Amino acid sequence: MDSITPILISLFFISLISFVGAFTLYLNRKKLRSVLVTLTSFAAGALLAVTFFDLMPEAVEALGDNAFSLILIGLIIFFILERVIHWHHCHDEKCDFHAEHYLNIIGDGFHNFLDGGIIAAAYLADINLGIITTIAIAAHEIPQELGDFAILINGGFSPKKALLLNFLTALTAILGGLTVFYISQVFNAIAPILIAISAGGFIYISTADLLPAIAKEKNRKKILMHSLAFLIGIMLLYLLLHFLGG
């Protein structure tokens, strides 16, 4: 796929998600935590579904057995990024890590840059893969933006400043997408390589970040609700893949 238009539309949509944080102003802490964990459960399922049902098969088809090495490399890269730049997602209204608010903002900007690159790589491989990847990333971004906005507000930022900062960091997704698109004009093989690396990254995010946040819950009723949201994330992305795949 050579057109940049669908990529830009998806990247702009992802950037607009930064404004959902404003809804945290209308939720008390207990309600906010419940919403965050439920959405996080859904996101974990969505990311795993798009990884195992689409990204990995696409990478293996294009790269053969080499795809598995790149998937592992992707997992390692995302692990190192989290350790080095403190790229961390907060799924609760309390998060000690966010004491350094501006450091977290920088980390989120870099994270969004990578998301933009992943979306562009997916579109370059196949337009349906691009759409599905955008949906999975959006599912992940919504609880992340809600949590980040709440943390910034609790840290003393005004709602307007918190929204502006979140939006500015979200715009780095467009920069990431444009970077990958224009590099692909010179290096055609970059798309399947990035897709394989992205698959490893999604596995890491889901299993090392999102699922542990869900596993903290002890209430049986909430565990059932979160498990259901997790399964719905998997099933919905699976159905969308089959629908778009014809």
Secondary structure as UniProt FT lines:
FT   HELIX           5..16
FT   HELIX           17..26
FT   HELIX           29..50
FT   HELIX           51..55
FT   HELIX           56..63
FT   TURN            64..65
FT   HELIX           66..84
FT   HELIX           96..99
FT   HELIX           101..125
FT   HELIX           127..154
FT   TURN            155..156
FT   HELIX           159..170
FT   HELIX           172..184
FT   TURN            185..186
FT   TURN            188..189
FT   HELIX           190..204
FT   HELIX           205..210
FT   HELIX           211..215
FT   HELIX           220..245
//
